[in-house]
Amino acid sequence: MELDEVKGFLKVDFDDDDNYISLLIDAAREYVVDALGKCDENIARVKLLMMVIITELYENRSFTVDTANQKAQYTIRSIINQLQNGDDDDS
């Protein structure tokens, strides 16, 4: 996953957070590997999962839990469950 692609998804048009966003990309990749044992970014749901994780970490830099955070966590868990249990041939 490329920095420019993620910045476009986040609607970030400045360079101040590039190092932080790059760190988030790496963290999301590691998260997916830990959850699934691999990270094939050619699979649409894996890419979406990474984007959701990155967005959650970028937009919510605090340790509070609110309704929006709970929805993001549900989305992350749901996609991981699908990828763990389903066919990963949707590239």
N, C-alpha and C positions, 0 to 999 in steps of 0.2 A: 504494500500500500504506500503510495507516494504522498509526500507532504502537501503538494499542491492540490491533490484530490481531496485530502482530508480538510484542508483549509476551505476549499470550495463547499464541502458538505457543511462545515461549521459556519459558513458565511463570514470568514475572517479574511479581510483584505489588507492586512498590515503584517509586518514581519516581526514585531516585538515578541510574539509568543512562539516563534518558530522552534526554538529549542525545547520549550515545554510541550508543544504539540508532537514533536519528534519523540520525546520521552513517552508521551501517551500512546503513540503508535506502537512503540516497543512493548509497553506494558500491556496493551490490549492483545498483542500477538502472544506474549507470554501467558496471559490469562487464558486464551483460547487453547494453547498447547497444554496447559495444566488441566483444563477441563476436558479436552478431547483427545489428547495424546498427539495431536498434529494440528497444523494450521494451514489449510489449503485456501489461499486467498482467491483462487479462481472459482470457488463455490460461492454463489450469490449470498446464501444465508451466512456463511462465515464472514464475508465482507461486511454484510449488514450488521452482524453481531459486533464486529470490531468497531464499526462506526457508532453503534449505540453505546458501547463501553467508552469510547473516546469522548463522545458528546457528554455522557454522564459525568465523566471525570473533569472535563473542561468547564462545563457550565456549573457544576456543583462542587466547588473547592472547599466545602466545609463538611463537618461530620454530623450535620443535622439530617433527620429523616422527615420527609413530608410526603404528601400524596403523589406528587410528580416523581419523586425519587422511588417510591414504592412501585409505581407503574414501570419505570425504567428497569428496576430490579426484576420485576415479573417478566418483562420482555426478554431480558438477558437470559434468565433461567429457562424460559420457554424455548428459545432458540437453541440453547445448549442441549436441552432434553431432546428436541427433535433431531439434532445432529448426532447425538449419542445413540439414539434408537432407530434412526431412519436411514434411508439410502442417501448417501452424499454425492449422488451423481446428478446434481442439478446445475452444473456449470453451463 
